[in-house]
């Protein structure tokens, strides 16, 4: 043990004789370890964000959505210029009666329309829904109440508005019991929802939803006031389009408390729903079934692939750092040829020379690994600083936003604890591997020739 301690002390002393060179050599390892930890943290953060958005859809839920049919399906020819497709009330009744272990079923119809309050107006998504919509979509109220069964039965002209809608239409007043104008009718505001994280788009079947600009009204009120005869007409510049859709989405909540232990029950139920909908919509192909639990499993698989890819890319930095260490250590062997000859003449064995140079490379890479770990731990703070600059200086000055920018601004890197020892271990291993050749080269020097070296 004393011999090892003395060798380590000698290695540190040798490295300190050339501080700048040792520091520059360590940079490859430092940035290699830092990039491994940082990239895995970013990958973990992106994966967690994706999983959270999927979980917001409900692990116990099965979502059946209407989708615009393909051109060759023939769904648009039944009503002249009216495009008819998607879920019907008959579909709703079939699902309600046939799906086992059904805890709740929520039909939804939605459309984007212009909404006004005196001089203030905006385009908002009008959502016709039932009382269960609030719980299934994790909506919280900042004031007032949500829709009640009485509102649905009586077809009352009431609405619940989202946070951004309230700020846009009622910037200087309390919106409760005030009215908003949708089309030629006024609707009384009975509640305001709190801000909620937007959901991401899921493939081509479920579009991303910004719940903060919504207006919720009783489904029956929506169907009788806005979706008259299940047809919504949109007028544009010298033209109009008419769409006939009864429900845009039907969400089924399955009563299954052991979702983690028995996920196959949800999957089997979803397969039954798919078969039922395929049998009824085989020709039109205007319905799709989305299972958040399946999406969650896919997100977990993508995370593992993402971590492998990012870790491999970052590992290249460690490889470059290792090559730099080997290069410097070979130069060091040449510089210290006479020292090696003196040590051999005084009785040092080849194994002693090998150990000396190996320990120097391990100390070099180990210190670089520790510094790289320290930098890697600052990744979340550095990410927040970059987001602050982007938000307060670039976007506020008129910079354009994109889907990638929004994803960047809502993501927070998550340090994967396992990545710290793995990155450090690889840094030490890199030093060991790339230090073997220079160490053996030093040990093989002929003592007589080494003493003659100038």
C-alpha positions as CSV (number, residue, x, y, z in Angstrom):
1,X,0.0,0.0,0.0
2,X,2.8,2.4,0.9
3,X,4.5,1.6,-2.5
4,X,1.2,2.4,-4.3
5,X,0.8,5.7,-2.4
6,X,4.4,6.7,-3.2
7,X,3.9,5.9,-6.9
8,X,0.7,8.1,-6.9
9,X,2.5,10.9,-5.2
10,X,5.4,10.7,-7.7
11,X,2.9,10.7,-10.6
12,X,1.2,13.8,-9.3
13,X,4.6,15.5,-8.9
14,X,5.5,14.7,-12.4
15,X,2.3,16.0,-13.8
16,X,2.6,19.3,-11.8
17,X,6.0,19.9,-13.4
18,X,4.1,20.6,-16.6
19,X,0.9,22.2,-15.4
20,X,-0.2,23.7,-18.7
21,X,0.5,20.6,-20.7
22,X,-1.3,18.4,-18.2
23,X,-4.3,20.8,-18.1
24,X,-4.6,20.9,-21.8
25,X,-4.3,17.1,-22.0
26,X,-7.1,16.7,-19.4
27,X,-9.5,18.9,-21.5
28,X,-10.4,16.1,-23.8
29,X,-11.4,13.9,-20.9
30,X,-13.2,16.9,-19.2
31,X,-15.3,17.7,-22.2
32,X,-15.9,14.0,-23.0
33,X,-17.3,13.3,-19.5
34,X,-19.3,16.6,-19.5
35,X,-20.8,15.8,-22.9
36,X,-21.8,12.3,-21.9
37,X,-23.6,13.6,-18.7
38,X,-25.1,16.6,-20.5
39,X,-26.4,14.7,-23.5
40,X,-27.9,11.9,-21.3
41,X,-29.5,14.6,-19.1
42,X,-31.1,16.3,-22.1
43,X,-32.3,12.9,-23.5
44,X,-33.7,12.0,-20.1
45,X,-35.5,15.4,-19.8
46,X,-37.0,15.1,-23.3
47,X,-38.1,11.6,-22.6
48,X,-39.7,12.6,-19.2
49,X,-41.5,15.4,-20.9
50,X,-42.9,13.1,-23.6
51,X,-44.0,10.5,-20.9
52,X,-45.7,13.2,-18.8
53,X,-47.7,14.4,-21.8
54,X,-48.7,10.8,-22.6
55,X,-49.7,10.3,-18.9
56,X,-51.9,13.4,-19.0
57,X,-54.0,11.5,-21.6
58,X,-54.6,8.9,-18.9
59,X,-53.0,5.4,-18.6
60,X,-56.5,4.0,-18.0
61,X,-58.0,5.7,-21.0
62,X,-58.7,4.6,-24.6
63,X,-59.3,7.5,-27.0
64,X,-61.3,7.0,-30.2
65,X,-60.9,10.0,-32.6
66,X,-62.5,11.0,-35.8
67,X,-60.1,11.7,-38.7
68,X,-60.6,13.1,-42.1
69,X,-60.9,10.1,-44.5
70,X,-58.6,9.5,-47.4
71,X,-59.7,10.8,-50.8
72,X,-60.6,7.3,-52.1
73,X,-62.9,6.4,-49.2
74,X,-66.0,8.0,-50.6
75,X,-67.1,9.6,-47.3
76,X,-67.5,13.1,-48.8
77,X,-70.0,12.2,-51.5
78,X,-73.1,11.6,-49.4
79,X,-74.1,15.2,-48.8
80,X,-73.2,17.2,-51.9
81,X,-70.6,19.7,-50.8
82,X,-70.8,18.5,-47.1
83,X,-68.0,16.4,-45.9
84,X,-69.4,13.7,-43.6
85,X,-67.1,11.5,-41.6
86,X,-66.1,10.4,-38.1
87,X,-67.8,9.1,-34.9
88,X,-71.6,9.0,-34.6
89,X,-74.0,8.8,-31.8
90,X,-74.5,5.2,-32.7
91,X,-70.8,4.6,-32.2
92,X,-71.1,6.2,-28.7
93,X,-74.0,3.9,-27.8
94,X,-72.2,0.8,-29.0
95,X,-69.1,1.6,-27.0
96,X,-71.1,2.5,-23.9
97,X,-73.0,-0.8,-24.0
98,X,-70.3,-3.2,-25.1
99,X,-66.9,-2.2,-23.6
100,X,-66.3,-4.1,-20.4
101,X,-65.1,-2.5,-17.1
102,X,-66.2,0.9,-18.4
103,X,-65.9,3.6,-15.6
104,X,-66.7,6.6,-17.8
105,X,-67.2,7.7,-21.4
106,X,-66.9,11.3,-22.6
107,X,-67.9,12.4,-26.1
108,X,-66.4,15.6,-27.4
109,X,-67.2,17.9,-30.3
110,X,-65.0,21.0,-31.0
111,X,-64.4,23.7,-33.5
112,X,-62.4,26.9,-33.7
113,X,-64.6,30.0,-33.9
114,X,-64.3,33.8,-33.4
115,X,-65.3,34.8,-29.8
116,X,-66.0,38.4,-28.8
117,X,-66.5,40.5,-25.7
118,X,-67.3,44.1,-26.8
119,X,-64.0,45.3,-28.4
120,X,-62.0,42.3,-27.5
121,X,-62.0,39.2,-29.8
122,X,-60.0,36.1,-30.5
123,X,-60.1,32.7,-32.3
124,X,-60.8,30.1,-29.6
125,X,-61.4,26.4,-29.6
126,X,-65.0,25.8,-28.6
127,X,-65.3,22.4,-26.9
128,X,-68.7,20.8,-26.4
129,X,-68.3,18.2,-23.6
130,X,-69.8,16.7,-20.5
131,X,-69.0,17.1,-16.8
132,X,-66.5,14.3,-16.8
133,X,-64.3,16.2,-19.3
134,X,-62.7,18.2,-16.4
135,X,-61.4,15.1,-14.5
136,X,-60.2,13.2,-17.6
137,X,-58.2,16.2,-18.8
138,X,-56.9,17.3,-15.4
139,X,-58.4,20.8,-15.6
140,X,-58.4,22.9,-12.4
141,X,-60.5,26.0,-11.8
142,X,-59.2,29.3,-10.7
143,X,-62.7,30.7,-10.1
144,X,-66.3,29.6,-10.5
145,X,-67.4,26.1,-11.4
146,X,-67.3,23.6,-14.2
147,X,-70.3,22.4,-16.2
148,X,-72.9,20.5,-14.3
149,X,-75.5,17.8,-15.3
150,X,-78.2,20.4,-15.0
151,X,-76.5,22.5,-17.6
152,X,-76.5,19.6,-20.0
153,X,-80.1,18.7,-19.4
154,X,-81.4,22.3,-19.7
155,X,-79.3,23.2,-22.7
156,X,-78.2,26.4,-20.9
157,X,-76.1,29.0,-22.6
158,X,-73.2,28.9,-20.2
159,X,-69.5,28.4,-20.8
160,X,-66.2,27.8,-18.9
161,X,-63.3,29.7,-20.3
162,X,-59.6,29.0,-20.1
163,X,-56.9,31.2,-18.5
164,X,-55.6,32.9,-21.7
165,X,-59.1,33.3,-23.1
166,X,-60.1,35.1,-19.9
167,X,-57.0,37.4,-20.2
168,X,-57.7,38.2,-23.8
169,X,-61.5,38.8,-23.6
170,X,-61.6,40.3,-20.0
171,X,-58.2,42.0,-19.5
172,X,-59.4,44.4,-16.8
173,X,-62.4,42.7,-15.2
174,X,-63.6,39.6,-13.5
175,X,-65.2,37.4,-16.2
176,X,-67.6,35.5,-13.9
177,X,-71.2,36.1,-14.9
178,X,-70.1,38.2,-17.8
179,X,-71.1,37.2,-21.4
180,X,-69.1,36.2,-24.5
181,X,-70.4,36.4,-28.0
182,X,-70.1,33.2,-30.2
183,X,-71.8,33.6,-33.5
184,X,-75.1,35.4,-32.9
185,X,-75.6,34.2,-29.3
186,X,-74.4,35.3,-25.9
187,X,-73.1,32.8,-23.3
188,X,-72.7,33.4,-19.6
189,X,-69.2,32.7,-18.1
190,X,-69.6,30.4,-15.0
191,X,-65.9,29.4,-14.5
192,X,-62.3,30.0,-15.4
193,X,-59.7,27.2,-15.6
194,X,-56.1,27.5,-14.4
195,X,-53.2,27.4,-16.8
196,X,-52.5,23.9,-18.0
197,X,-49.5,22.3,-19.9
198,X,-50.3,21.8,-23.6
199,X,-50.3,18.3,-24.9
200,X,-48.1,17.2,-27.8
201,X,-49.4,15.9,-31.1
202,X,-49.5,12.0,-31.2
203,X,-48.6,10.9,-34.7
204,X,-51.2,11.9,-37.2
205,X,-54.2,10.9,-35.1
206,X,-54.3,13.2,-32.1
207,X,-53.3,16.8,-32.6
208,X,-51.5,18.9,-30.0
209,X,-53.9,20.8,-27.8
210,X,-53.4,24.1,-26.1
211,X,-56.0,24.0,-23.3
212,X,-55.3,27.6,-22.2
213,X,-57.3,29.1,-25.2
214,X,-60.4,26.9,-24.9
215,X,-64.0,27.6,-24.2
216,X,-66.1,24.7,-22.7
217,X,-69.9,24.5,-23.1
218,X,-72.4,21.7,-22.5
219,X,-72.3,19.2,-25.3
220,X,-76.1,19.4,-26.0
221,X,-75.9,23.2,-26.1
222,X,-73.0,22.9,-28.6
223,X,-74.9,20.5,-30.8
224,X,-78.1,22.5,-30.8
225,X,-76.6,26.0,-31.1
226,X,-73.3,25.6,-33.1
227,X,-73.3,22.1,-34.6
228,X,-76.8,22.4,-35.9
229,X,-77.9,19.2,-37.6
230,X,-74.3,18.1,-37.0
231,X,-73.1,20.5,-39.7
232,X,-70.7,23.4,-39.2
233,X,-70.3,25.8,-42.1
234,X,-67.1,27.9,-42.4
235,X,-67.1,30.9,-44.7
236,X,-63.9,32.2,-46.2
237,X,-63.0,34.6,-49.0
238,X,-65.8,34.1,-51.5
239,X,-66.2,30.4,-50.6
240,X,-67.5,28.2,-47.8
241,X,-66.9,24.7,-46.5
242,X,-69.3,22.5,-44.6
243,X,-68.3,19.6,-42.4
244,X,-70.6,17.1,-40.7
245,X,-69.1,15.4,-37.7
246,X,-71.1,14.3,-34.6
247,X,-68.2,13.7,-32.3
248,X,-64.5,14.5,-32.7
249,X,-63.5,12.3,-29.9
250,X,-64.8,9.7,-27.4
251,X,-62.7,8.9,-24.4
252,X,-63.2,5.7,-22.6
253,X,-62.0,5.3,-19.0
254,X,-61.4,1.7,-18.0
255,X,-61.9,0.7,-14.3
256,X,-58.5,-1.0,-13.7
257,X,-56.7,-0.2,-10.5
258,X,-53.8,-2.5,-11.2
259,X,-52.7,-0.8,-14.4
260,X,-49.0,-1.2,-13.6
261,X,-49.2,-4.9,-12.8
262,X,-51.7,-5.9,-15.5
263,X,-51.4,-3.5,-18.4
264,X,-52.5,-6.3,-20.8
265,X,-56.1,-5.7,-19.7
266,X,-56.1,-2.2,-21.2
267,X,-54.4,-3.4,-24.3
268,X,-56.9,-6.2,-24.8
269,X,-59.8,-3.8,-24.3
270,X,-58.3,-1.4,-26.8
271,X,-58.0,-4.2,-29.3
272,X,-61.7,-5.0,-28.9
273,X,-62.6,-1.3,-29.4
274,X,-60.4,-1.3,-32.6
275,X,-62.2,-4.3,-34.0
276,X,-65.6,-2.8,-33.2
277,X,-64.8,0.5,-34.9
278,X,-63.0,-1.2,-37.9
279,X,-66.1,-3.3,-38.5
280,X,-68.3,-0.1,-38.7
281,X,-65.8,2.2,-40.4
282,X,-63.9,-0.2,-42.6
283,X,-64.9,1.6,-45.8
284,X,-64.6,5.2,-44.7
285,X,-61.4,4.6,-42.6
286,X,-62.4,7.8,-40.7
287,X,-61.8,6.6,-37.1
288,X,-58.6,5.9,-35.2
289,X,-58.0,4.4,-31.7
290,X,-55.3,5.8,-29.5
291,X,-54.0,4.0,-26.4
292,X,-51.9,6.2,-24.1
293,X,-50.5,3.1,-22.3
294,X,-49.1,1.8,-25.6
295,X,-47.7,5.3,-26.3
296,X,-46.1,5.2,-22.9
297,X,-44.3,2.0,-23.6
298,X,-43.1,3.4,-27.0
299,X,-41.8,6.5,-25.2
300,X,-39.8,4.3,-22.8
301,X,-38.3,2.3,-25.7
302,X,-37.4,5.6,-27.5
303,X,-35.8,6.8,-24.3
304,X,-33.5,3.8,-24.2
305,X,-32.6,4.2,-27.9
306,X,-32.1,7.9,-27.4
307,X,-29.7,7.3,-24.4
308,X,-27.7,4.8,-26.4
309,X,-27.3,7.1,-29.4
310,X,-26.5,10.2,-27.4
311,X,-24.1,8.3,-25.1
312,X,-22.3,6.9,-28.1
313,X,-21.9,10.3,-29.8
314,X,-20.6,11.8,-26.5
315,X,-18.3,8.8,-26.0
316,X,-16.5,9.8,-29.2
317,X,-15.2,12.8,-27.2
318,X,-13.8,10.5,-24.6
319,X,-12.1,8.5,-27.4
320,X,-10.5,11.7,-28.7
321,X,-9.4,12.6,-25.2
322,X,-7.8,9.2,-24.8
323,X,-5.8,9.6,-28.0
324,X,-4.6,13.0,-26.7
325,X,-3.4,11.4,-23.5
326,X,-1.6,8.6,-25.4
327,X,0.1,11.2,-27.6
328,X,1.3,13.3,-24.7
329,X,2.5,10.3,-22.7
330,X,4.5,9.0,-25.6
331,X,6.1,12.5,-25.8
332,X,6.7,12.3,-22.1
333,X,8.5,8.9,-22.4
334,X,10.9,10.5,-24.9
335,X,11.5,13.4,-22.7
336,X,12.2,11.3,-19.6
337,X,14.3,8.6,-21.3
338,X,17.3,9.5,-19.1
339,X,15.2,9.4,-15.9
340,X,14.0,6.0,-16.9
341,X,17.6,4.8,-17.4
342,X,18.6,6.1,-14.0
343,X,15.7,4.4,-12.3
344,X,16.5,1.1,-14.0
345,X,20.2,1.4,-13.1
346,X,19.2,1.9,-9.5
347,X,17.2,-1.3,-9.5
348,X,13.7,-0.4,-10.7
349,X,12.0,-3.3,-12.5
350,X,10.1,-3.0,-15.7
351,X,6.8,-3.5,-13.8
352,X,7.8,-0.5,-11.6
353,X,8.3,1.7,-14.7
354,X,5.0,0.5,-16.2
355,X,3.1,1.2,-13.0
356,X,4.6,4.7,-12.8
357,X,3.4,5.8,-16.3
358,X,0.1,4.0,-16.0
359,X,-0.7,5.7,-12.7
360,X,0.2,9.0,-14.3
361,X,-2.3,8.5,-17.1
362,X,-5.0,7.2,-14.6
363,X,-4.5,10.3,-12.3
364,X,-4.7,12.5,-15.4
365,X,-7.9,11.0,-16.7
366,X,-9.3,10.6,-13.2
367,X,-9.0,14.3,-12.4
368,X,-10.4,15.2,-15.8
369,X,-13.3,12.9,-15.1
370,X,-14.0,14.6,-11.8
371,X,-13.9,18.0,-13.3
372,X,-16.2,16.8,-16.2
373,X,-18.7,15.4,-13.6
374,X,-18.7,18.8,-11.9
375,X,-19.5,20.5,-15.2
376,X,-22.1,17.9,-16.1
377,X,-24.0,18.6,-12.9
378,X,-24.4,22.3,-13.9
379,X,-26.3,21.2,-17.1
380,X,-29.8,22.0,-15.7
381,X,-28.7,25.4,-14.4
382,X,-27.0,26.2,-17.7
383,X,-30.1,25.1,-19.6
384,X,-32.2,27.4,-17.5
385,X,-29.9,30.3,-18.2
386,X,-30.1,29.7,-22.0
387,X,-33.9,29.5,-21.8
388,X,-33.9,32.8,-19.9
389,X,-31.8,34.5,-22.5
390,X,-34.0,33.1,-25.3
391,X,-37.2,34.1,-23.6
392,X,-36.3,37.5,-22.4
393,X,-34.0,38.8,-25.2
394,X,-34.6,36.9,-28.4
395,X,-38.3,36.2,-28.4
396,X,-39.3,39.5,-26.8
397,X,-37.4,41.3,-29.4
398,X,-39.5,39.8,-32.1
399,X,-37.7,36.5,-32.8
400,X,-39.8,33.8,-34.5
401,X,-40.9,30.8,-32.5
402,X,-41.2,27.3,-33.8
403,X,-42.3,23.9,-32.5
404,X,-38.7,23.1,-31.8
405,X,-38.3,26.3,-29.8
406,X,-41.4,25.7,-27.8
407,X,-40.2,22.1,-27.0
408,X,-36.8,23.6,-25.9
409,X,-38.4,26.2,-23.7
410,X,-40.7,23.6,-21.9
411,X,-38.0,21.0,-21.4
412,X,-35.8,20.6,-18.3
413,X,-32.7,18.3,-18.4
414,X,-32.8,15.5,-15.8
415,X,-29.4,14.3,-14.5
416,X,-29.4,10.5,-14.8
417,X,-27.6,9.6,-11.6
418,X,-26.3,6.4,-13.1
419,X,-24.5,8.4,-15.8
420,X,-22.1,10.0,-13.2
421,X,-20.3,6.8,-12.2
422,X,-20.5,5.4,-15.7
423,X,-18.9,8.5,-17.3
424,X,-16.2,8.7,-14.6
425,X,-15.5,5.0,-15.0
426,X,-15.2,5.3,-18.7
427,X,-12.8,8.3,-18.3
428,X,-10.5,6.2,-16.0
429,X,-10.8,3.2,-18.3
430,X,-9.9,5.5,-21.3
431,X,-6.8,6.6,-19.4
432,X,-5.9,3.1,-18.6
433,X,-6.3,1.7,-22.1
434,X,-4.5,4.6,-23.8
435,X,-1.8,4.6,-21.2
436,X,-0.8,1.0,-21.6
437,X,1.2,1.5,-24.8
438,X,3.3,4.5,-23.6
439,X,3.9,2.7,-20.2
440,X,5.1,-0.5,-21.9
441,X,7.3,1.6,-24.3
442,X,8.9,3.2,-21.3
443,X,9.5,-0.2,-19.6
444,X,11.1,-1.7,-22.7
445,X,13.8,0.9,-23.0
446,X,17.3,-0.5,-22.6
447,X,18.9,1.0,-19.4
448,X,22.3,1.5,-21.1
449,X,20.8,3.2,-24.1
450,X,18.5,5.3,-21.9
451,X,21.5,6.5,-19.8
452,X,23.3,7.6,-23.0
453,X,20.3,9.6,-24.1
454,X,20.8,13.3,-24.3
